[in-house]
């Protein structure tokens, strides 16, 4: 893959759990996205503007981490939006979580990226919980393919 970047993309959702638990109706203010592709970190409060880069034919993995403390952030689903770009991820995104071999206490969700290069970006929704709680929090970032 181009530029010495990793072939597979790992997107990390960092959650300010203390803030979100105190103010559950404003999820966007308490989450920040980053990835291992050197994409700029998301500006807090605007996950809908975050764009992560994926490579054709590779995998994309989502993991959640707490900003503080030992809360468990579980990604419970990744759903492509009907509108908003090309179908970059293969359908359907496998349901359920897999164990993270590097950190068994953390769950991850993986999807396969289409093998043909597609331009533009795709909007999607990530749902997550804190400590397997009943509240499901949705956030709406974007992905796009690396042209190399």
N, C-alpha and C positions, 0 to 999 in steps of 0.2 A: 504494500500500500504506500502511497506517496508521502514524501516529507518525513520519513522516519517515524511516523505515528503508528500506534498499535492498530492491528487489523480489526480486532473486535472492539466495539464501543461499550464502555461501562459508564452509565449515567447514574450519578449519585444525587439523591434527594436528601438534603440536610434540613431537618425540622427543628425549629425552636419549640420544643414540646411544652416548656413552661408557659410561654406566651400563647400558644395555640390552645392549650387546655383551659387557660383563663379567658380566651377570646375565640371560641370555636367558629364563629360566623365570619371571621376574616382570615381564612386559611392562607391567602396569597401573601399576607404580611409576615408570615412565619415560616416560609419555605424558601430555599435557595437551591438551584440546580447547578451542577458542575459535571464535567466529564473528563475522560482520559485522552481526548483528542485535541487538547489545548484550546478548545472553544472558550470564549470569554464567559466568566461566571455570570449568572443571571443577577440583575439588579433586584434586591429584595422588594417585594410588593408587585412584581411584574413577571410571574412565571410564564404568562401567555406570550411574552416577547422573547423567551429563551429558545435558541435554536441549537440543537446538538447535531454533530456530523456523524454519519454512519458510512461504512464502506460496502459497496455492492458485494453480495454473496457472503458477507460476514454475519456475525451475530451482534445483537444489541441486548445489553443486560441492564436492568434497573435494580438499584439497591437503595434502601433507606437507612439513614443514620441520624441519631439525635445530636443536636447541637451541644447539649449538655446532659449530664446524668446518664443513666443506664436504661432509659426507656427503649423499647423495641419498636422500630418502624417497619411495618410489613407492607410491601407493595402488594395489594390484593388484586389488581387488574390494570391492564393497559388496553385502551380502546381507541381505535382510529375513528376520527370524526368523519361523518359522511361528506361534508364539504371541507374544502381547504387543502387542496394539493393532490399530488400523485400517491399511489398506493405503494409506498416505499417498503413497508413491512409486509411479509407474506401473511395471508389471511387463512385461518384465524390465528390470532396470537394465542399460543397455548395457555389454557387456564391453569391456575395453581402456581404454587411457589416451589422452588427447588432449594435445597440446602446450599449455602455458600461454603465450598470446601475450605476456603481460607479462614472463615469465621463462622463456625457451625451454629452460633447463636443468632445469626442473621440469615434471613431468607432473601432470595433474589428471584426475578422473573426474567426469562430470556425469550427473544424472538429472532427469527431468521430474516435477514434483509434480502430483498429481491436481487437476483443475479445480474439483471440488466440495469445500466445506468439510467436514472430518472432525474430530470431537472426539477427545480422548485423545492418546496418543502411540504410536509404533511403535518396537519394538526392532529393531536391526540390527547386523550385524557388519561391521567394516572390516578388511580384510587389507592389510598393507603389508610392504615389504622395505626393507632398508638397502643402498644401492649395488647394487641388483639381485641381492643375495645369495640363497642357496638357502633361508634360513630365512624363513618367512612368519609374521608376527606378527599375531594377531587381537585386536581390542578391540571392546567391545560397548556403544556409546552408544545414545541414543534421539533421535527427532525428534518434533515436534508442529507442528500448523498454527497460524499466527497467526489469531485469530478475526476480524480486521478485513479 
